[in-house]
Amino acid sequence: MKLPAITYVTGTDTDVGKTITTAALAAALLAGGATVAVYKPTQTGVAPDGHGDMDEAVRLCGVATVREGVRLLHPMAPAAAALRENRTLPKLADHVAHIADLAQGHDHVLVEGAGGLLVELDDAGHTIADLAAATPGGVRPGIVVTCRSGLGTLNHTLLTLEALQHRGLPAPALVVGSWPAAPSDIDLSNRDSLRAWGKPFLGSIPEGAALLDPRDFQRLAPQWLDLPHRT
């Protein structure tokens, strides 16, 4: 699958592997010779000088251009975290402007959401789905949904797909964000189902991928994900 110029990485829930998926996508694109920027509209649960998702993406994939819309201390949904700090969240238009700016100088912009598809990013209740619908420049966005492998993932993934379809957004590609070293029958059956749904299935990222040496992560990422690579 060829990723569109602006691609949103969301998940069926929190802690499903969105950051690792984003880093692996970036590494695979970089390995193919593309220029890549990564944007995180809202980062919660990290101190101002702490190690956030974008720091992890830089460490693993070596992407040079990353940007955050806002960073908040409490590990909560953005609206709740901002309320605790008496902070004002960036508006949807602010995020669109950041993405448009990054898109001008890069072949690909990867936008990593917070939590699941419908987690609110601002005080007006806009979500990553709304941000995808507002993609600048008339570009038809790409969407990658990061899924779990275990019990419950089929329901959660179908709910996310239904929400995307209801909003008229493009059909997403699917990635398993953490594939166990010793998969159970449930894991294997779920992966077979995800592959059979007719959506692009990009691959599975092995559990513990974040523990790899960054050089190994960058070398292996193109093998985990089914993306075209330049020669």
Accessible surface in RSA format (square Angstrom, percent):
REM  Atomic radii and reference values for relative SASA: ProtOr
REM  Chains: A
REM  Algorithm: Lee & Richards
REM  Probe-radius: 1.40
REM  Slices: 20
REM RES _ NUM      All-atoms   Total-Side   Main-Chain    Non-polar    All polar
REM                ABS   REL    ABS   REL    ABS   REL    ABS   REL    ABS   REL
RES MET A   1    71.30  36.9  35.81  23.7  35.49  84.5  50.79  43.2  20.51  27.2
RES LYS A   2   167.11  81.5 148.76  91.3  18.35  43.7  91.46  82.3  75.66  80.6
RES LEU A   3     4.41   2.5   0.15   0.1   4.26  10.7   0.28   0.2   4.13  11.1
RES PRO A   4    38.89  28.3  27.29  24.9  11.60  42.2  38.86  32.1   0.03   0.2
RES ALA A   5    46.03  42.3  38.59  59.6   7.44  16.9  39.72  55.9   6.31  16.7
RES ILE A   6     2.42   1.4   2.42   1.8   0.00   0.0   2.42   1.7   0.00   0.0
RES THR A   7     0.12   0.1   0.12   0.1   0.00   0.0   0.12   0.2   0.00   0.0
RES TYR A   8     2.32   1.1   2.32   1.3   0.00   0.0   2.32   1.7   0.00   0.0
RES VAL A   9     0.00   0.0   0.00   0.0   0.00   0.0   0.00   0.0   0.00   0.0
RES THR A  10     1.20   0.9   1.20   1.2   0.00   0.0   0.98   1.3   0.22   0.3
RES GLY A  11     0.40   0.5   0.00   N/A   0.40   0.5   0.00   0.0   0.40   0.9
RES THR A  12    19.64  14.0   0.79   0.8  18.85  44.9   0.24   0.3  19.40  29.3
RES ASP A  13    57.37  40.2  54.61  54.4   2.77   6.5   6.68  15.7  50.70  50.6
RES THR A  14    72.65  51.7  72.13  73.1   0.52   1.2  48.98  65.8  23.67  35.8
RES ASP A  15   125.81  88.1  97.18  96.7  28.62  67.7  35.18  82.8  90.62  90.4
RES VAL A  16     6.49   4.3   0.00   0.0   6.49  15.6   4.37   3.8   2.12   5.8
RES GLY A  17    19.64  24.2   0.00   N/A  19.64  24.2  15.78  43.3   3.86   8.6
RES LYS A  18    14.62   7.1  11.49   7.0   3.14   7.5   2.62   2.4  12.00  12.8
RES THR A  19    20.44  14.5  18.18  18.4   2.26   5.4  13.45  18.1   6.99  10.6
RES ILE A  20    28.78  16.4  28.78  21.4   0.00   0.0  28.78  20.7   0.00   0.0
RES THR A  21     0.00   0.0   0.00   0.0   0.00   0.0   0.00   0.0   0.00   0.0
RES THR A  22     0.01   0.0   0.01   0.0   0.00   0.0   0.01   0.0   0.00   0.0
RES ALA A  23     0.16   0.1   0.00   0.0   0.16   0.4   0.16   0.2   0.00   0.0
RES ALA A  24     0.00   0.0   0.00   0.0   0.00   0.0   0.00   0.0   0.00   0.0
RES LEU A  25     0.00   0.0   0.00   0.0   0.00   0.0   0.00   0.0   0.00   0.0
RES ALA A  26     0.08   0.1   0.08   0.1   0.00   0.0   0.08   0.1   0.00   0.0
RES ALA A  27     3.01   2.8   0.00   0.0   3.01   6.8   0.96   1.4   2.05   5.4
RES ALA A  28     0.47   0.4   0.00   0.0   0.47   1.1   0.00   0.0   0.47   1.2
RES LEU A  29    15.63   8.7  12.80   9.2   2.83   7.1  15.21  10.7   0.42   1.1
RES LEU A  30    59.17  33.0  43.69  31.3  15.48  38.9  44.03  30.9  15.14  40.8
RES ALA A  31    68.38  62.9  23.77  36.7  44.61 101.5  37.20  52.4  31.19  82.6
RES GLY A  32     7.57   9.3   0.00   N/A   7.57   9.3   6.19  17.0   1.38   3.1
RES GLY A  33    51.31  63.3   0.00   N/A  51.31  63.3  32.55  89.3  18.75  42.0
RES ALA A  34     9.60   8.8   4.50   6.9   5.10  11.6   4.50   6.3   5.10  13.5
RES THR A  35    66.82  47.5  64.60  65.5   2.22   5.3  64.05  86.0   2.78   4.2
RES VAL A  36     5.87   3.9   0.00   0.0   5.87  14.1   0.00   0.0   5.87  15.9
RES ALA A  37     0.00   0.0   0.00   0.0   0.00   0.0   0.00   0.0   0.00   0.0
RES VAL A  38     0.02   0.0   0.02   0.0   0.00   0.0   0.02   0.0   0.00   0.0
RES TYR A  39     0.00   0.0   0.00   0.0   0.00   0.0   0.00   0.0   0.00   0.0
RES LYS A  40     8.02   3.9   8.02   4.9   0.00   0.0   1.90   1.7   6.12   6.5
RES PRO A  41     0.44   0.3   0.44   0.4   0.00   0.0   0.44   0.4   0.00   0.0
RES THR A  42     1.26   0.9   0.18   0.2   1.08   2.6   0.00   0.0   1.26   1.9
RES GLN A  43     9.00   5.0   8.94   6.5   0.06   0.1   0.06   0.1   8.94   6.8
RES THR A  44    29.55  21.0  17.58  17.8  11.97  28.5   0.14   0.2  29.41  44.5
RES GLY A  45    33.55  41.4   0.00   N/A  33.55  41.4   3.39   9.3  30.17  67.6
RES VAL A  46    19.16  12.6  14.87  13.5   4.29  10.3  18.63  16.2   0.53   1.4
RES ALA A  47    37.00  34.0  32.30  49.8   4.71  10.7  32.30  45.5   4.71  12.5
RES PRO A  48   121.48  88.5  98.41  89.7  23.08  83.9 101.11  83.5  20.37 126.6
RES ASP A  49   137.83  96.5 100.85 100.4  36.99  87.5  49.33 116.1  88.50  88.3
RES GLY A  50    26.95  33.2   0.00   N/A  26.95  33.2  19.98  54.8   6.97  15.6
RES HIS A  51   112.30  61.4  84.98  59.1  27.32  69.9  67.50  69.6  44.80  52.1
RES GLY A  52     2.96   3.6   0.00   N/A   2.96   3.6   2.54   7.0   0.42   0.9
RES ASP A  53    37.85  26.5  37.42  37.2   0.43   1.0   0.43   1.0  37.42  37.3
RES MET A  54     4.63   2.4   4.62   3.1   0.01   0.0   4.63   3.9   0.00   0.0
RES ASP A  55    54.03  37.8  48.71  48.5   5.32  12.6  11.15  26.3  42.88  42.8
RES GLU A  56    32.01  18.4  32.01  24.2   0.00   0.0  16.60  32.1  15.41  12.6
RES ALA A  57     0.12   0.1   0.12   0.2   0.00   0.0   0.12   0.2   0.00   0.0
RES VAL A  58    59.19  38.9  55.79  50.5   3.40   8.2  55.79  48.5   3.40   9.2
RES ARG A  59    95.90  40.3  81.12  41.4  14.78  35.2  59.01  80.6  36.89  22.4
RES LEU A  60     0.00   0.0   0.00   0.0   0.00   0.0   0.00   0.0   0.00   0.0
RES CYS A  61     4.11   3.1   0.00   0.0   4.11   9.7   0.00   0.0   4.11   4.4
RES GLY A  62    46.14  56.9   0.00   N/A  46.14  56.9  22.49  61.7  23.64  53.0
RES VAL A  63     2.22   1.5   0.21   0.2   2.01   4.8   0.45   0.4   1.76   4.8
RES ALA A  64   102.29  94.0  61.75  95.3  40.54  92.2  69.86  98.4  32.43  85.9
RES THR A  65    40.77  29.0  37.69  38.2   3.08   7.3  21.86  29.4  18.91  28.6
RES VAL A  66    49.62  32.7  27.72  25.1  21.90  52.8  27.72  24.1  21.90  59.4
RES ARG A  67    74.86  31.4  68.91  35.1   5.96  14.2  28.71  39.2  46.15  28.0
RES GLU A  68    46.96  27.0  25.82  19.5  21.14  50.3  15.24  29.5  31.72  25.9
RES GLY A  69    20.91  25.8   0.00   N/A  20.91  25.8   0.37   1.0  20.55  46.0
RES VAL A  70    13.89   9.1   6.49   5.9   7.39  17.8  13.89  12.1   0.00   0.0
RES ARG A  71    45.35  19.0  34.67  17.7  10.68  25.4  20.12  27.5  25.24  15.3
RES LEU A  72     0.94   0.5   0.00   0.0   0.94   2.4   0.94   0.7   0.00   0.0
RES LEU A  73    91.11  50.7  85.54  61.2   5.57  14.0  85.58  60.1   5.52  14.9
RES HIS A  74    48.65  26.6  48.39  33.6   0.26   0.7  26.87  27.7  21.77  25.3
RES PRO A  75   116.06  84.6  88.66  80.8  27.40  99.6  92.68  76.5  23.38 145.3
RES MET A  76    67.74  35.1  52.63  34.8  15.11  36.0  61.80  52.5   5.94   7.9
RES ALA A  77    54.71  50.3  40.05  61.8  14.67  33.4  46.02  64.8   8.69  23.0
RES PRO A  78     1.89   1.4   1.89   1.7   0.00   0.0   1.89   1.6   0.00   0.0
RES ALA A  79    34.80  32.0  28.80  44.4   6.00  13.7  29.18  41.1   5.62  14.9
RES ALA A  80    35.24  32.4  28.99  44.7   6.25  14.2  33.69  47.4   1.55   4.1
RES ALA A  81     0.00   0.0   0.00   0.0   0.00   0.0   0.00   0.0   0.00   0.0
RES ALA A  82     1.60   1.5   1.60   2.5   0.00   0.0   1.60   2.3   0.00   0.0
RES LEU A  83   146.73  81.7 130.46  93.3  16.27  40.9 134.62  94.5  12.11  32.6
RES ARG A  84   159.20  66.8 121.80  62.1  37.40  89.0  31.62  43.2 127.58  77.3
RES GLU A  85    51.93  29.8  28.41  21.5  23.51  56.0  19.71  38.1  32.21  26.3
RES ASN A  86   143.75  99.1 119.79 115.8  23.95  57.7  30.61  73.7 113.13 109.4
RES ARG A  87   101.86  42.8  87.02  44.4  14.83  35.3  33.94  46.4  67.92  41.2
RES THR A  88   110.85  78.8  89.30  90.5  21.55  51.4  53.80  72.3  57.05  86.2
RES LEU A  89     4.33   2.4   0.05   0.0   4.28  10.8   0.05   0.0   4.28  11.5
RES PRO A  90    24.31  17.7  16.25  14.8   8.05  29.3  24.20  20.0   0.10   0.6
RES LYS A  91   144.95  70.7 144.87  88.9   0.08   0.2  87.53  78.8  57.42  61.2
RES LEU A  92    29.73  16.6  28.31  20.3   1.42   3.6  28.43  20.0   1.31   3.5
RES ALA A  93    72.31  66.5  60.67  93.6  11.63  26.5  65.31  92.0   6.99  18.5
RES ASP A  94    63.53  44.5  59.70  59.4   3.83   9.0  13.59  32.0  49.94  49.8
RES HIS A  95     0.34   0.2   0.34   0.2   0.00   0.0   0.34   0.4   0.00   0.0
RES VAL A  96    29.27  19.3  29.27  26.5   0.00   0.0  29.27  25.4   0.00   0.0
RES ALA A  97    60.92  56.0  49.73  76.7  11.19  25.5  56.43  79.5   4.49  11.9
RES HIS A  98    60.11  32.9  59.03  41.0   1.08   2.8  37.49  38.6  22.62  26.3
RES ILE A  99     0.00   0.0   0.00   0.0   0.00   0.0   0.00   0.0   0.00   0.0
RES ALA A 100    31.98  29.4  29.20  45.1   2.77   6.3  30.47  42.9   1.51   4.0
RES ASP A 101    75.92  53.2  65.32  65.0  10.60  25.1  18.84  44.3  57.08  56.9
RES LEU A 102     3.93   2.2   2.54   1.8   1.39   3.5   3.93   2.8   0.00   0.0
RES ALA A 103    34.59  31.8  19.35  29.9  15.23  34.7  19.85  28.0  14.73  39.0
RES GLN A 104   159.26  89.1 117.90  86.2  41.36  98.5  44.16  94.0 115.10  87.3
RES GLY A 105    55.51  68.5   0.00   N/A  55.51  68.5  34.16  93.7  21.35  47.8
RES HIS A 106    44.98  24.6  30.05  20.9  14.94  38.2  24.56  25.3  20.42  23.8
RES ASP A 107    61.00  42.7  47.19  47.0  13.81  32.7  12.50  29.4  48.51  48.4
RES HIS A 108    18.45  10.1  18.25  12.7   0.20   0.5   4.84   5.0  13.60  15.8
RES VAL A 109     0.25   0.2   0.07   0.1   0.17   0.4   0.07   0.1   0.17   0.5
RES LEU A 110     0.17   0.1   0.17   0.1   0.00   0.0   0.17   0.1   0.00   0.0
RES VAL A 111     0.00   0.0   0.00   0.0   0.00   0.0   0.00   0.0   0.00   0.0
RES GLU A 112     1.37   0.8   1.35   1.0   0.02   0.1   0.00   0.0   1.37   1.1
RES GLY A 113     0.61   0.7   0.00   N/A   0.61   0.7   0.61   1.7   0.00   0.0
RES ALA A 114    12.92  11.9   9.24  14.3   3.68   8.4  11.31  15.9   1.60   4.3
RES GLY A 115    17.20  21.2   0.00   N/A  17.20  21.2   8.40  23.1   8.79  19.7
RES GLY A 116    14.48  17.9   0.00   N/A  14.48  17.9  10.80  29.6   3.68   8.3
RES LEU A 117    11.33   6.3   7.50   5.4   3.83   9.6   7.50   5.3   3.83  10.3
RES LEU A 118    86.49  48.2  69.36  49.6  17.13  43.1  70.63  49.6  15.86  42.7
RES VAL A 119    40.98  27.0  33.59  30.4   7.39  17.8  39.54  34.4   1.45   3.9
RES GLU A 120    83.48  47.9  80.62  61.0   2.87   6.8  17.43  33.7  66.05  53.9
RES LEU A 121     1.47   0.8   1.47   1.1   0.00   0.0   1.47   1.0   0.00   0.0
RES ASP A 122     5.30   3.7   4.74   4.7   0.55   1.3   2.68   6.3   2.62   2.6
RES ASP A 123   103.08  72.2  65.99  65.7  37.08  87.7  42.05  99.0  61.03  60.9
RES ALA A 124    79.02  72.7  38.74  59.8  40.28  91.6  50.60  71.3  28.42  75.3
RES GLY A 125    27.42  33.8   0.00   N/A  27.42  33.8  13.38  36.7  14.04  31.5
RES HIS A 126    59.95  32.8  59.72  41.5   0.23   0.6  33.98  35.0  25.97  30.2
RES THR A 127    11.49   8.2  11.49  11.6   0.00   0.0  10.94  14.7   0.55   0.8
RES ILE A 128     2.10   1.2   1.82   1.4   0.27   0.7   1.82   1.3   0.27   0.7
RES ALA A 129     0.95   0.9   0.00   0.0   0.95   2.2   0.43   0.6   0.52   1.4
RES ASP A 130    48.14  33.7  45.11  44.9   3.04   7.2   4.73  11.1  43.41  43.3
RES LEU A 131     0.02   0.0   0.02   0.0   0.00   0.0   0.02   0.0   0.00   0.0
RES ALA A 132     2.84   2.6   1.97   3.0   0.87   2.0   1.97   2.8   0.87   2.3
RES ALA A 133    71.61  65.8  35.38  54.6  36.22  82.4  40.33  56.8  31.28  82.9
RES ALA A 134    37.66  34.6  20.85  32.2  16.82  38.3  31.93  45.0   5.73  15.2
RES THR A 135    15.30  10.9   1.89   1.9  13.40  31.9   1.89   2.5  13.40  20.3
RES PRO A 136    21.65  15.8  12.92  11.8   8.73  31.7  20.37  16.8   1.27   7.9
RES GLY A 137    79.32  97.8   0.00   N/A  79.32  97.8  42.11 115.6  37.21  83.3
RES GLY A 138    79.46  98.0   0.00   N/A  79.46  98.0  40.99 112.5  38.47  86.2
RES VAL A 139    55.24  36.3  43.86  39.7  11.38  27.4  49.29  42.8   5.95  16.1
RES ARG A 140   163.68  68.7 149.74  76.3  13.94  33.2  69.10  94.4  94.58  57.3
RES PRO A 141    13.15   9.6  10.77   9.8   2.38   8.7  10.77   8.9   2.38  14.8
RES GLY A 142     3.77   4.7   0.00   N/A   3.77   4.7   3.77  10.4   0.00   0.0
RES ILE A 143     3.07   1.7   2.18   1.6   0.89   2.1   2.18   1.6   0.89   2.4
RES VAL A 144     0.27   0.2   0.27   0.2   0.00   0.0   0.27   0.2   0.00   0.0
RES VAL A 145     0.00   0.0   0.00   0.0   0.00   0.0   0.00   0.0   0.00   0.0
RES THR A 146     0.00   0.0   0.00   0.0   0.00   0.0   0.00   0.0   0.00   0.0
RES CYS A 147     0.10   0.1   0.10   0.1   0.00   0.0   0.00   0.0   0.10   0.1
RES ARG A 148    88.10  37.0  83.49  42.6   4.60  11.0  39.76  54.3  48.33  29.3
RES SER A 149    12.32  10.4   8.45  11.3   3.87   8.9   1.49   3.2  10.83  15.2
RES GLY A 150    24.08  29.7   0.00   N/A  24.08  29.7  21.70  59.5   2.38   5.3
RES LEU A 151   154.66  86.1 124.81  89.3  29.85  75.0 125.08  87.8  29.59  79.6
RES GLY A 152    33.26  41.0   0.00   N/A  33.26  41.0  27.21  74.7   6.05  13.6
RES THR A 153     1.45   1.0   0.00   0.0   1.45   3.4   0.64   0.9   0.80   1.2
RES LEU A 154    52.77  29.4  52.55  37.6   0.23   0.6  52.55  36.9   0.23   0.6
RES ASN A 155    86.17  59.4  80.42  77.7   5.75  13.8  29.11  70.1  57.05  55.1
RES HIS A 156    71.97  39.3  69.77  48.5   2.21   5.6  42.33  43.6  29.65  34.5
RES THR A 157     0.00   0.0   0.00   0.0   0.00   0.0   0.00   0.0   0.00   0.0
RES LEU A 158    91.08  50.7  88.04  63.0   3.05   7.7  88.33  62.0   2.75   7.4
RES LEU A 159   102.65  57.2  96.76  69.2   5.90  14.8  97.66  68.6   4.99  13.4
RES THR A 160    13.26   9.4   9.19   9.3   4.07   9.7   3.95   5.3   9.31  14.1
RES LEU A 161    17.21   9.6  14.05  10.0   3.16   8.0  14.33  10.1   2.88   7.7
RES GLU A 162   116.60  66.9 113.23  85.7   3.37   8.0  33.47  64.7  83.13  67.9
RES ALA A 163    16.48  15.2  11.55  17.8   4.93  11.2  16.15  22.7   0.33   0.9
RES LEU A 164     1.84   1.0   1.84   1.3   0.00   0.0   1.84   1.3   0.00   0.0
RES GLN A 165   144.86  81.0 129.69  94.8  15.18  36.1  44.20  94.1 100.67  76.4
RES HIS A 166   151.34  82.7 119.58  83.1  31.76  81.3  77.02  79.4  74.32  86.5
RES ARG A 167    99.34  41.7  70.72  36.0  28.62  68.1  30.35  41.5  68.99  41.8
RES GLY A 168    59.53  73.4   0.00   N/A  59.53  73.4  35.59  97.7  23.94  53.6
RES LEU A 169    19.09  10.6   7.73   5.5  11.36  28.6   7.81   5.5  11.28  30.4
RES PRO A 170    14.68  10.7  13.59  12.4   1.09   4.0  14.67  12.1   0.01   0.1
RES ALA A 171    63.50  58.4  37.10  57.3  26.39  60.0  42.51  59.9  20.98  55.6
RES PRO A 172     3.17   2.3   3.07   2.8   0.10   0.4   3.17   2.6   0.00   0.0
RES ALA A 173     0.01   0.0   0.00   0.0   0.01   0.0   0.00   0.0   0.01   0.0
RES LEU A 174     0.14   0.1   0.14   0.1   0.00   0.0   0.14   0.1   0.00   0.0
RES VAL A 175     0.11   0.1   0.00   0.0   0.11   0.3   0.11   0.1   0.00   0.0
RES VAL A 176     0.32   0.2   0.32   0.3   0.00   0.0   0.32   0.3   0.00   0.0
RES GLY A 177     3.58   4.4   0.00   N/A   3.58   4.4   0.00   0.0   3.58   8.0
RES SER A 178    55.43  46.8  47.99  64.0   7.44  17.1  32.92  70.1  22.51  31.5
RES TRP A 179    32.03  12.9  30.86  14.9   1.17   2.7  20.33  10.8  11.70  19.0
RES PRO A 180    25.54  18.6  24.15  22.0   1.38   5.0  24.29  20.1   1.24   7.7
RES ALA A 181    92.36  84.9  54.16  83.6  38.20  86.9  65.43  92.1  26.94  71.4
RES ALA A 182    90.25  83.0  65.82 101.6  24.43  55.6  71.22 100.3  19.02  50.4
RES PRO A 183    45.94  33.5  27.51  25.1  18.43  67.0  27.51  22.7  18.43 114.5
RES SER A 184    54.24  45.8  44.07  58.8  10.17  23.4  48.98 104.3   5.26   7.4
RES ASP A 185   121.80  85.3 112.64 112.1   9.16  21.7  37.28  87.7  84.52  84.3
RES ILE A 186    79.44  45.2  76.24  56.8   3.20   7.7  79.25  57.1   0.19   0.5
RES ASP A 187    13.72   9.6  13.70  13.6   0.02   0.0   0.00   0.0  13.72  13.7
RES LEU A 188    69.02  38.4  68.52  49.0   0.50   1.2  68.77  48.3   0.25   0.7
RES SER A 189    63.40  53.6  57.51  76.8   5.89  13.6  29.04  61.8  34.37  48.1
RES ASN A 190    11.20   7.7  11.20  10.8   0.00   0.0   0.13   0.3  11.07  10.7
RES ARG A 191    50.71  21.3  49.77  25.4   0.95   2.3   0.66   0.9  50.05  30.3
RES ASP A 192    85.33  59.8  79.37  79.0   5.97  14.1  27.60  65.0  57.73  57.6
RES SER A 193    32.96  27.9  26.69  35.6   6.27  14.4  10.28  21.9  22.68  31.8
RES LEU A 194     0.36   0.2   0.36   0.3   0.00   0.0   0.36   0.3   0.00   0.0
RES ARG A 195   123.46  51.8 102.46  52.2  21.00  50.0  33.93  46.4  89.53  54.3
RES ALA A 196    83.97  77.2  46.71  72.1  37.26  84.8  57.68  81.2  26.29  69.7
RES TRP A 197    70.03  28.1  44.02  21.3  26.00  61.0  31.64  16.9  38.38  62.3
RES GLY A 198    71.93  88.7   0.00   N/A  71.93  88.7  40.60 111.4  31.32  70.1
RES LYS A 199    67.91  33.1  59.97  36.8   7.94  18.9  16.57  14.9  51.34  54.7
RES PRO A 200    56.99  41.5  43.84  40.0  13.15  47.8  56.32  46.5   0.67   4.2
RES PHE A 201    35.09  17.6  15.25   9.4  19.84  51.6  15.25   9.2  19.84  56.8
RES LEU A 202     4.05   2.3   1.89   1.4   2.16   5.4   2.04   1.4   2.02   5.4
RES GLY A 203    11.48  14.2   0.00   N/A  11.48  14.2  11.48  31.5   0.00   0.0
RES SER A 204    20.17  17.0   7.88  10.5  12.29  28.3   7.23  15.4  12.94  18.1
RES ILE A 205     0.00   0.0   0.00   0.0   0.00   0.0   0.00   0.0   0.00   0.0
RES PRO A 206    49.13  35.8  47.41  43.2   1.72   6.3  47.71  39.4   1.42   8.8
RES GLU A 207    87.95  50.5  71.04  53.7  16.91  40.3  22.25  43.0  65.71  53.6
RES GLY A 208    41.71  51.4   0.00   N/A  41.71  51.4  24.26  66.6  17.45  39.1
RES ALA A 209     4.10   3.8   0.76   1.2   3.34   7.6   2.32   3.3   1.79   4.7
RES ALA A 210    29.01  26.7  25.41  39.2   3.60   8.2  25.41  35.8   3.60   9.5
RES LEU A 211   161.94  90.2 129.87  92.9  32.07  80.6 134.02  94.1  27.93  75.2
RES LEU A 212    55.26  30.8  50.33  36.0   4.93  12.4  53.39  37.5   1.86   5.0
RES ASP A 213    57.99  40.6  45.91  45.7  12.09  28.6  24.32  57.2  33.67  33.6
RES PRO A 214    39.36  28.7  39.36  35.9   0.00   0.0  39.36  32.5   0.00   0.0
RES ARG A 215   184.39  77.4 176.84  90.1   7.55  18.0  78.92 107.9 105.47  63.9
RES ASP A 216    50.84  35.6  50.84  50.6   0.00   0.0   2.74   6.4  48.11  48.0
RES PHE A 217     0.00   0.0   0.00   0.0   0.00   0.0   0.00   0.0   0.00   0.0
RES GLN A 218    62.26  34.8  58.08  42.4   4.18  10.0  16.53  35.2  45.73  34.7
RES ARG A 219   140.85  59.1 124.04  63.2  16.81  40.0  73.28 100.1  67.57  41.0
RES LEU A 220    40.09  22.3  40.09  28.7   0.00   0.0  40.09  28.2   0.00   0.0
RES ALA A 221     0.00   0.0   0.00   0.0   0.00   0.0   0.00   0.0   0.00   0.0
RES PRO A 222    29.93  21.8  20.43  18.6   9.50  34.5  20.64  17.0   9.29  57.8
RES GLN A 223   130.42  72.9  92.54  67.6  37.87  90.2  44.83  95.4  85.58  64.9
RES TRP A 224    34.77  14.0  23.07  11.2  11.69  27.5  18.48   9.9  16.29  26.4
RES LEU A 225     3.96   2.2   0.00   0.0   3.96   9.9   1.10   0.8   2.86   7.7
RES ASP A 226    95.03  66.6  87.49  87.1   7.53  17.8  24.24  57.1  70.78  70.6
RES LEU A 227     8.68   4.8   1.22   0.9   7.46  18.7   1.82   1.3   6.86  18.5
RES PRO A 228    80.00  58.3  55.67  50.7  24.33  88.4  67.05  55.4  12.94  80.4
RES HIS A 229    78.60  43.0  53.33  37.1  25.27  64.6  52.04  53.6  26.56  30.9
RES ARG A 230   147.73  62.0 121.02  61.7  26.71  63.6  60.94  83.3  86.78  52.6
RES THR A 231   184.31 131.1 108.86 110.4  75.44 179.8 112.85 151.6  71.46 108.0
END  Absolute sums over single chains surface
CHAIN  1 A    10266.5       7693.5       2573.1       5774.6       4491.9
END  Absolute sums over all chains
TOTAL         10266.5       7693.5       2573.1       5774.6       4491.9
